[in-house]
Amino acid sequence: MAARTTRTASHSLSSSEVDCKPPLSGSSKTALAQAVSVALIAGIAPAPLLAQDDGKLEEIVVTATKRAESVMDVPLAITAISGDFIRAVNLNDVKDLIYFTPGITGNSKDSFLDFVSVRGIRTIDFGNGGDPSVSLYKNGLYQGRNGSAVSSLYDIERSEVLRGPQGFLFGRNSVSGAINVITAKADLEESGGYAEVDIGERGVFVVEGAVNIPTSETFAIRLSGYHSEEDGYVRNLQGGPDLIGHDKDAMRFSARYQTDKTTVDAFVEYEESDQQGTVYRATGEGFQQDAHTRINGGVPIAVPGNGRTVNVDNSEGSVDNSEILHAGIQIDYDMGFATFTSLTGFKDHDYLYIEDYDASPLVIFNYGQDQTGDYLEQEFRLTSSSDGPLSWYAGLSYYEEDIDTVFTGQQAEDAYCLGYFYNTCQDLFDYYNYLDTYNGNTYYCDYILSYYFQDCTFTPSADGLINDSNQIKGRYKGYSAYVDLSYQVSDTFDFSVGVRYSYDEKFFSQEVLSDPGASQLAYKVQTGFSTPGGALTDKQDWNDTTYRLVGNWRPNDSTLIFGSVTTGYKPGGFGSFNIESRVGPNCELPFGLCVGLPATDRPGDFGPETVTSYEVGYKGTVADGRTQVGINAFIYEYEDLQAIFGEGPRTIVDNVGKVDGRGIEFEAITALTDNVELHVGGSWFDSEARNVQAFCGEGEILTGDPDACEGNSIPWAPEYTAFAVLSATFPRGDGEFFGNLAWSWEDDYRGDWPNPNVAFQRLEALNQTDLVVGYQAENWTLSGYVENVFDEIWYDGNYADTADPISIYVQHAFGPSRPRTAGMRFVYEF
C-alpha cells in the first residue's frame, strides 16, 4: 500500500453519481477529513460521511443500482470510495482498493488477479482459457484478465466495490464480486484543474494532474496524466538492482457533450507500465529444501535472514511490463418514460511477464508470459423514469475477445535430472526409455538398442536448458439479456426481482512450440506433451439463467433491513497446459512423451461454476445522526470450482467439488467531536470444502489420510480482517492543520490445501500503520507522511506443498511488504 497523505479535492463530485448535501466547499473540515468522510462503505454499512455543524453525518447518493439513491437505501454489499479518498491515501492501482473493503483480500505487487479473493473465492486457473472470478470494470466497461485489467488510479471520481454475485449491474457477468472505477468526467460548468508532486525515499517521484476546459455550453474536455517511479527495496544476494521497483506513465483524454435530453461521455486512455515480476523468497523450511541441496551438488543453498532479501538467479530477468490502450463512450438519452443508455468499449493490450518462480539461484523454474489481446463490448440499457411504485431497468450486451499468449517454462537439464533422484541425465534417459534420434529418425531407446545394436545417448542441449513453450489462441464471444423489477408495496416495504440469461462461446487452440535449444528433455517442464501435427483446437459454448430476489424493510427513516437470494455463473473454458483425447483414454506415456495430434486430441476443457448466495443486512443511523453502523451476514454454496491442480506432474484445470462459505462484514463511522472522526471496519469468514481431494495430490502419503483435504477451509482466505482510520483537523489562521492515522490488518492464513495445522503453511499477512500530517490553505496543501510506521514485514502469499514428497519447488513466500517509507507531497489547485 502506498504512502497515505492528504490532498484537496480537485473536482466536485457529480450529483448524479456521488452527491453530498450540503456541498463540501465551505466546510471547516480538512480535505483528508472530507476524503475519509465521503469515501467509504455504501454496502454493508452506510458510507462514512462528513459531520455537519450540528455533528450529524451527511447523506451520500450513489448509482450502483442504475438510479441515484442514498447508500442507506442500497440493499447491496458495496463499498463506495470517492476519488478524494483515493488521492488522500494515495492508492496506486485498482487492487489497492482492497485495503479498505471488508471481505476482499489478496492484493499483490504484480499485474495478476489470481490472488484477489472475494469472500474466499479467487481465480485458481492462471491460464487464459478461463475468466477471472473477480471482475474489474472502468466506467462500467469490463477490464479483462491478467496483463490488461490492473491500471493506475489517477484523476478518479469514485470506485464501487461489490461483494457477491453481480449479474444485473454490468454488461459482463461477475460470479464472486466486482470492482468498478469511475474516472473524472469533463465538467461543463467551469475550467480548472490540479497538479501534485510526491517525493519520497528510494527515489519515489510521483506527478499527477488534470485540467478541465469547457469549450461551449454543451461541450467540455478534460486532460489528465500520471507518472510514478520508485526504486526497488528487495536485495538479491546474487547481485543486480534491487527488486520490486516500477516506472509507470499514463494519460487520459475525456470529453462530455450535453443537451437537455442527451449526455455523451467519452474517454481514451493509454498506460505504459515497466515493473518487475513477482519476487519469491525461500523460507528454508520443508522437506523440499533437500532437493535444492541435491541439485546444488550437496551444498545447502543460503536462505536470506532478512525478510526483504532473496537469493534468486533471475537468469531471464524479472519483468512485468504492459501497454494498454482503452477507449469508451456512453450515450444517455432521456426518452421520457425511460433513459436509454448505450455503452461501447474497446481495449487493446500487450503484456510481457517473466519471473524466477523457484526462489533459488538455480534454474529450476523460470516462468514467462508473452501476450497480446483486444476486447470489444457493447451494452444497451433502458432505465425507467416513473415515480410510481414500479421501477425497472433492462439491458442487452455483447462482447468479443481475442487473446494470443505464449507461455514458457524453463529449467536447467541438470536440475531436472538431479532433482528427481538421478545421478546423471543419462540415468534418467535410460530409465524412462526416452526417445532418441538414429539415422535421422526418432525412436524409443529400446527399439534402437534392440534393432540397431546402438546405445541411447543423452546429449546436453547447447545452453543446457529445457525451454518448454506453448502458444494458446482464443476467440471468445457472448451475449446476455437481463431485467430487474422493483415494486414499492408500502411506505416501509419494497422488493425487487431480477433475471439474467448469459451465453458464452469459446474457440481455443493449443500448440506446443519447438525448443530452440533442442533439448532431448523437451516438453518436461510445463506441458508434458508435444503437438507435431500443429495446433489442437476445440470450440464449446455454455449458457445459464441466474436470478436475484431482494426484500427491503424500513421501519423508520434511519433504518434499513434487507435480505437477498442471488445466483451467479461463470462460463467454462479450456486449460492452457493440458490436452485430452477425442477418441479414447488420455495419453498414459511418461510426462514429456505424449504426442497430441489434431485428429485425435483437443485442448482440455472444464465446465461452468455456479454459486447461490443468501444475505441479510442492517444499515442504521444512531446517536442523533452522529454514527452510522452497518452489518451484513451471508452464506453461499459454490459448486464446480474451476481449479488448477496436478495429476502427477501434469497440470490440469477442471471442476472440483463445492465450497460452503459463511461470513459477517461490518463498518461504522462516528463523529467523535466536530473535528475528529473514526471509521472502522472488519470481516469474519469461514468455509468448508467437499470433494476437493484433487487438490491434495499425494497428501495421504504424509498424513496417512486418503481424504486429507476433505472438510478443510479455503486455504488462501484469512478468517479475520480489520481496518481503522482516525482523522482530525485543527483550524489555524486562514487554513488548518490535519492529521490521519490509518491501520489495515489481515489474519494469517494457510497457503495450500492439506495439513491445515502445519506451521510453515501459514502466512503472516497484512499489518500496516500509516501516518500523515499537513497543512491546507485555500488552494494548496503541503503534507508529510510515513508509510508502514513500524516497518512490519509480511507477504502477499506463499507456497507450501506438503502433498508431493518428490517436489523440487521449495516452500516460499512472495511479494515482501514495502518498508517504512517517508515522503512529502505538495498539491496545487487552480
N, C-alpha and C positions, 0 to 999 in steps of 0.2 A: 504494500500500500504506500502510495507516495506521500510526501510530507503534507500535512494538513495546515493550511494557512487561510487567512480570511481575504476577502476581496469584495468590492462593492458590486452591486448588480449592474450589468452593462445594458440591460434592456428590461422593459416591463414585461410581465407575463401576460400572454394573450388571455383576455377574459373568456374567450370561447373554449379555452383548454385548461388553464390553471388560473383561477381568479381569486384574489384575496380582498376582502372588504373589511375596513376601508383600505385604500391603497397604501403600499408600503412607503411611498415617498412622504416625507414629513414626519415619519416616525422617529422617536428618540432612540430606538434600538440600533445596534450596530449592524453592519452588513452580515457579520457572522451570525448574530442572533437571528436576523431575518432569514438567513440561509438555513440555519438549523431549524428554525420555527416553521418555515414554509416547506421544508424539504421532504419529509418522510411520511411513510405509512398512509396509504389510502385503503388498506385492506383489512387486516385483522384488527387493526386499531386505526382510529382516525389520524389524519396527518398531523404531525406536530405543528402547531400554529403559533403565530406571534401574539403575545399578550397585548390587549388593548390597554388604554389608560385606566380602565376600571379593573384591570387584572384578568379579564376573561380572555379566552383563546378565540381567535378568529376562525372563519369558515374558509375551507378550500373547496373549489369546484374543479372536477376532472371530467374527462370524456371517455373513460375506459369502456363504457357501455354504449358508445357512439352517440351519446347526448350529454349535455352539460348537467351535472348534478353534484351535490355535496358528497364528499367522501363518506359522510355519516350515513348516506343513503345507498352506498355501493355495496352489494352483498357479495363481494369478491375478496379473496386473499391477495391483495395488491398493495405494493409499496410504491408510492409516487415520490420521486426525488427531483427537486427543482434544479434547473441549471445553476442557480445561485449557490446551492449547496454543493453541487459537483465542482464548481470553481472554488468554493470556500475550503473544501477539504482536499482539493487537488487530486481527484480521482482520474487516473491516467487513461485507462481504456475501459471498454464496456464490462469486462469481468470484474473490475473494481467495485461495481455496484453491489456485489455480493456482500461486502463488508458490513453494510447497513441494511441487510434484508434477512429477516428470520427465515429459517427453513431452506436456505440455499447456501451451499458450501462449495469448496473446490476451486478457488482462484489459483492460477498458476502464472508463472512469468514467461510463458510462451504463447503461441498463437493457437494452441489446441483447445478444443471444447470438451475433450473426453473425460476430464476430471470434474467438470461442473455438475453438481448433484442437486436436484430439487426434490426434497423430501426423500432422499436416499436413492433416487433413480438418476442414473447417468448414462452416457453413451459408452457402451463397453466394446463396440466394434470400431477400431480406429482406421479401418479402410474407407474407401469411397463408394462402396456398393450399397450402403445403407444411408440413413439420415440421422442427424443429431436428435437426441431425446429432448434436449433443451433448445428451443428455437429463439434466435436473435432476429430482431427487426429494427429497421430505421425508418422513421416516418411511416410506419405500417408496412414497409416492404421487407420481405424475407431476406436475410443476410447470408444464408448458405452454410458452409461447412468450414472445417479447419483450413486455414490459409486465406480465407476471404471474409469470415464473419466477425473477427475481432478487430475493431478500429478504435482510434483515439477519440477521447471525449473532449471536444472543444466547441465553443460557441453553441452550447446546448440549451434548449428551452426547458426540457424536463425529460425524465425517463419514467417508465412504468414497468415494475417487475411483478409478474403474476405467477402464482403458485397453483399447481394442479392442472388438469387437462384444459386446454384452451382451443375450442373448436368454433367459436362464434364471434371472435373479435378481429381475426385476421384472415386474409385470403388463403394462407397456408396453415394447415392444421399443426397443433403442437400437443404432444402426448403427456408431458410432465410439467411444463412450465414455459414461460415466455418472458423475454426482456425486450422492451420496445423503447428506443431512444428517439426523441423528437428534437430535431435541430431548430435553432432560432430562425424565425421567418423574417423576410423583409417587411419593414414597417412603413405604411403609407403616411403616417402622421408627422414624423419629424426625422431629421438627419442626426447623426451622432455615431458614437462607437466607443471603443475602449482599446487600451493597449496595456500589456503587463509583461514584466520581466521577472524571472525567478532565477536566482543564483545560489548554488549550494555546494556542499562538499563533494569531492570526487568528480569534479567537472560538471555538476548539474547546471544546465543552462536551458531555460525554457522561455520561449517567446510566444505569446498568443495575442490575437487582436481581431477586431472586426470593425467594419464601417458600414453604416446604413444610409442609403441615398434615395429619397423619393424623387422621381423624375416628373411626376404629374399627380393629379388627384386619384388616378386609378392604377398607377404603376410605380413600383419601387424595386430596387436591387439591394443585395447585401453581399459583401465580400468578407471572408474570414480566412484566417490562416493560423498555422501552428507549427512550431519547431520544438523538438525536445531531444536533448542528448545527455548522456551520463556515462562515465567510465565504469568498468566492471568492478566488482567487490569480492569476487571469489578467486583466491590464489590457487594456481596449479603447480604442484611440485615438479611437473615436467617442464615448467617454464612457459613462456608465451604471455600474451596480455591477460590481465585479469578478466574473468568471465562475468556474464550477466550485465553487459553494458548495452546501450542502444543508441540509435540515431534515427529520428523519425521526422518526416515532413508531410504536411497535409494542407490542402486548401479547398475552399468550397465557394461556389457561386450560387446564390439563391435569388429568386425573383417572385414577386407577387403582382397579380393583376386582379382588380376587384371592382365590380359594379354592384348595383342594387341586388341583382339576382345571382351573379356569378362570381366565384372566387377561384383563382388558379394559383397554385403554389408549385414552383419547380425548383429543382436543385441539380447541380452537377458537382461532384467532388472527386478528388484524386488524393490518394495517400501512398507514400512510399516508406517502408519500414525496413531498417537494417539493424538486426539484433542477433542474438546468439541462441542456439538451440538449448534444449533442457540440459541442465548440469546435474550429473549424478555423482553421489559420494558414497563409497562403500562404508558399511558400518563396522566391518571386521568381525561380525557375528555370523553364526550359522555354519552348517557343515560344508556349504558350497565354497567357503574360503579355501578348503583343501584343494579344490580343482584349480584355482588360480596358482597355488603353490606348486602343484604338479606341472602345470603349463610353463611356469617360470623356472623350470629346472630344479625344483625342490627348494627354492628360496622364497620365503614368505614375502608378499608384497606389502610395502609400508601403507598403513592406514593413517591418514592425517589425524592429528589430535585436535586440531581446530575445526569447529563445525562449518566454517566458511573456507576451508581448504580442501582441495580434491587432488587426486593422483590419477590423471587420465591422459592418454596419448593424444586424443583429438587429431589422429593422423589424417582424417579427411576434412578437418576443420569443424567449426561449430557455427551453424548458420540457421537463421530464421528470418528470411527476407521475403517481403511481399510487395507487389504493386497492385493497387486496387482502383478501378475506375467505376463509379457508381452514379447513376442518373435516375431521377424520378420526377413524376408530375402528378399532382392531384387536382382534379376539377370538381368543384361543388356547385350544383345548380339548384336554386330554390324553385320547385315546381308547385308550390302552394300546399298541397296535401302532403308532400314529402320532399326530402332533399336527395337529389341524385348525385352520387359520387363515382367518379372514375379514377382509379389509381393504377398507374403504369410505372414499371421499374425495369431497369436493365443494369446488369453488373458484369464486369469482366475482371479477371484477376490472373496474375502469375505468381507462383509461390515456389520457393526453394527452401528445403529444410534438411539439415544434417545434424546428427547428434552422436556422441560416444556413449552408447547405452550401457556398456558393461562395467562402467565405473572403475576402470583399471588402466594401467599403462600398456596392457596387452591388446592386441587387435582381436577381440573375441566377438564383438558385435558393434559395427558402425551402421547406423540406420540413416537412409536418405529418402527424400520425397520430392520429386520434381513435377510440378503440377500447373496446368492451365485450365481455365474453365470460364463459362459465361452462363448467365441466368436471366431469363425473361419472364415477367409476370404481368398479369392484367386482372384487375378486380373491378366489378361493377356492384354498386350497393344502393339501396333505397332505404331511407330512414324516415319514419313517419313524423309529421309536424302537428298532429292533432293534440288538442288539450283535453280530450275525453278520457274515459277510463282505460281505453285500449290504446296501446302503443306498440310499435313493431319495427324491426329492420330485417332486411333480406339481402342476400348477395350471391353473386356468381363469380368464380375465379378460375384462372387457368395459369399454368406455368410450364416452362421448358427449361431443361438444364443440360449442358454438355460439359463433361468432365474428362480430362485426359491426364493420367498420373503414371509416372514411373517410380516404383518402389524399389529400393536397393538395400540388401543386407550384405554386409561384408565381414569376412572373418579370415584370419591367417590360417593357412593349411595346417601348420604345426599345432596351433591352438586347438583346432578341431580334433586332430588325431590324439594328441596327448590328453586333451580334456576328457575324452571318452575312453581312457584307460588303455590306450595302445602305445607301445614304446616308440613306434615309428608309423608313418603313414603307410608304409609298405605292409605292415602287420594288419592294419585296418583294411587295406586294399584286398589282401588275401582272404581275410575272414568273411567279408561281405560279398566275395565273388564279383568284384566290380567290373564294369565294362572297360575294355582297353582296345586299342586300335592295332590291327595287324594287316599288313599289305593293303593299307588304305581303307579297310573295312572295320567296323566296330563289332566286337563280340564280347560275350561273357568270358571271364578269365578261365573257367574250367573248360570251355569249348576250345580256346586257344591252346591250352595245355594238352588236352586230350587228342585233338586232331592235327595240331601243327607242332606238337612237342616243343612249344616255346613257353617261357615263363611270362607271367603277367608282371609288368614292372611299373611301379609308381614313379612318375616324373614330375617334379615340382613345376608349378607354373612360373612364368617369367618373373612375376612380382611376389610369388609366394602367397598369394591371396585368392580366396574364393569370393567372386563377385556374383551374387545371386540377385538378378533384377527381373522384375516382371512389369508389364505395362497393362493397365486397365483403361478401357474407354467406356464411358457410359452416356447414353442418350435417354434422358428421363422426361416424362411429361405427365400431367394430370390435371384434373379439374374437380371442382366441388360446388355444391349449392347448399345454402343454409338459410334458415329463417328463425327469428326469435320473437315471440309474442309475450307481451306483459299486460296484465289486467289488474286494475285497482278495484278490489272487491269492496272495500270500505275505507274509512279515513285511517284505519290502523293496520289493514292487511292488504297485501298485493302478492301476486305470484307471476312467474314467467316460465315459459316452455320454449325450448329450442331444439331444433333437429338439423343435422348436417349429414349430407351424403358426400363421400370422397371416393375418387377413382384415381389410381396411380399405375403407371405403366413404365417399365424399365427394359431397355435393351442394353446388354452388357457384354463386353468382350474381355478375355483374359489371355495374355500371351507372355510366355517366359522368354526373355531375351538371352542371347548368347553371352557367355562370359568372355570379356575382352582379353583376359589373361589365360584363357583356355585351360582352366584348372580341371584335372581329372576328377576332382571332388565337386564339380559344378552342381548346382541346384540343392546343395546340402545345408544351406544356412537359413533360408526363409521359405522357399516354395516347396521343395521336396519333389518336384516333377518338372518335366520339360514339355514343350509343345512344338516339336519339329515340323509338324504339318501346318503351322500357322495358328492364328488366334482361335480360341474356343469361344463360342457365342451362345447366348440364350436370350429369350425375351419372355417376360412374365408380367402379369398385372394383378392387382388386388383392389378390393373395394370394401367399404364398410359404412354403416349408418350409425351415427352416435347421437346422443341426446343430452339435454340438461334440464333439470327441474329445480326451481328456486322458489322458496316462500319467505316473505319478509313480514315481520310483525313489529309495529311501532307503538308501544303502549303509551308513550308520551313524546314530546318534541325532542328530547335529548337521548332517546334510547332506540337502538335497532337490534333486533334479534332475528337471525336468518338461518336457514337450513337449505342444503342443496344436495342433489344427486347428479353426478356428471360422469359420463363415459368418455373415453379417449381411445385413439387409434394411431398407430404409426405403421406405414406400409412395410412390406417385406423388402428384400433386396438380395444382393449377391456378396459372397465373401471375396475379398481381394487376394487371398492367399491359398485358396483350395479349389479342387475340382471334384466332380462326381461323374460316374459312368451313366450314360444314357441307356445302356442295354443290359447291364448286369451288376455284379458286385464291384465295388470300387477297387482300385489297384492295391494289391497286397505286397508288392515288391518293397524292398528296403527303401527307406527315405532317401530321395535323390535319384532313384532309378525308375520311378513311374514315368510313363510316356502318355501324354494326353493328345488325342487325335480328334479333329473336328467331327468326324463321322460317328465316333463312339463316346465322346466325352463332352462335358459342358462345365461352365463355372458352377461352383457350389452355391446353393441358394438357401434362403431362410424365409419364414413367413412373417406376417404382421405380429405386433404385440399390442395388447389391449389393457385398459385399466377401467375400473369402476371406483369412483371416489365419493365418499359421503362426508359432509362437512356441516358443522354448526358454528355460529359465531355470535359475538356480542360487541356492540360499539356503544359507548356512553360518555356523556359529559357530566362531570360531577364537581363538587366543591365550588358551587356557584360559578361554573364556567371556567375555572382556573386549571382543571385537569381533564384530560381526555384519556380514556382507557379502552383498550380493545383486546379481545382474546378469541381465538377460534381453535377448534379441535377437529381432527379429520381421521378417518380410517380409509384404506383403499385395498383393493385386490388387483394386483398386477400379474397378468398371465403371459406366458410365452416370451419371456425376457430374451431379447436379441443379445447374444453374448459371444465373445471370442474366448476359446479355451483350447486345450491341447488334447489330441488323440495321439499319445506317444509324442514324437517330435513334430507332428503335423499341427498346423494352426487352422482351426475350424471356426466358422461362425454359424450358429444355429439357434433355435429357440429352446430355452432351458427353463423348465419349472415355472413356479409362481412365487410371488412375494406378497405377504400381508404386512402393510405398514400402518402405523398409527402415530399421532403426534399432537402437540399443542404448541401454538405460536402466539406470542403476545407482544404488545408495545404500549407504552404510556408516555405522556408528556405532561409536565406540570410547570406552571409559572410559580416558582418558589417565592419570588418577590417581583416587583415591577422591572427589575434589571437582571434577574437570574432565572434561567430555565434549565430544566433537567429532562432529558429524553432517554429512556431505557427500552430495551427490547431483548427478546430471547426466544429459544425454542427447545423443545424436548422431542426426541424421535426414537422409535423402537420399531423393529421389524422381525419377521420370521420367514425364512426361505424354505421351500419344499421342492423336492425333485430336482435338486441342483448338484447332484453328485458329479456331474461332468466337470464342474469347476475344481474338484479335488484332485483330479488325475490319480496319482498313486498315493493319496493321503493315508489310505489304510495301512500302507507299509510302515508308516511312522506311528500311527495311532492305534493300530490293531482293530480299527472300526471301519467296516466297509461303507458305512454311511456317515463319514466324518463331518460332512458339510450339512447334513440334514438338520433343519431347525435352527441353523445359525442365523444371526442377524446379517444385514448387508454390511460388508467389511469397510467400505470407504465412507460411511456416513457417521459423523460424530453424534453421540447421544444428546449432548447439550451444546448450545451456542448462546452467546450473550454479547451485548454492546451497550455503551452508555456515552452520552455526550452532555457535558456541563458547560454552559456558556454564560458569560457575564459581561456587562458594559458599565462604564464609569464616565459620564459626561464631564468634559473638561474644555473650557474655552469655547471655540466655535466647532469643536468636534467631540470625539470621545475615544477613550481607551477601551480596549476589549480584550477578552481572553477566552480560550477554548481548551478544554481538556477532553480528549476522546479516547475511548478504550474499546477494543474488539477482541473477542476470545472465542475459541472453539475447543471443545473437549478432545482429548487424544482419541484416536480411533485405529482400528485394525486395517492392515493394508492387503490382506489376502483372505481367502475363504476358510481353509481348515485351521484347526487348532486355535480357537479364539483366545485361549489363555497364554499362549506363547508370548513372552515379554517382548522379544525383538520384532514381533509383528506389529506392535502398537507404535503409533507415530505421535510425537509431540507436535501439536498443531498450533494454529494462530494464537498469539498472545501479544498484543501490541498496544502501547500507550503513546499518544501524541499530544504535544503542547504547542499552542500558538498564542502570541501576544502581539498587539499592534495598536496603531492609532489611525483613525479615519477622520478626514476632513470632508469638505463638501464634494470634491471631485477627485480626491486621491486617497490612497491607502498605502501605508507602509507597515509591514509586519515581519516578524521573525518567527521561525518555527524550529522545533526539534521533533523529528520522527523517530519512533521506536526508542523512547526516552531511556528505557532500562536495557537497551541493546540485547533483547531477547533473541534466541536462535530457535527457529522452527523450520519445518519443511513443507513444501506443497503436497508431497505424497511420498509413498515408499513402496518397495517391492520386497516381499519376504516369502519366497516359495518354500514352504515346508512339505510340499507334496511330492516333489520329484527328487529322489535320492541321488540321481546322477546329473542334476542340473549343474551347468557351468556358469550360471548367472548368479553372482553373489547377492546377498542381502544389501540393499542400498536405499538411500533416501534421495529425493531430488528437489531442486529449487530451494536452496537455503535462503532464509529471510534476509532482507536488506538491513544492513547495520544501522546503528544510530546515525542520523543524518541531520545536520543543521543547515539552515539557509535563510535568505531574506527574499522578500517579494515586494515589488512596487507595482501598483495599479493606477492608471490614469484614465479618467472618463472624459469624453468631450461630446 
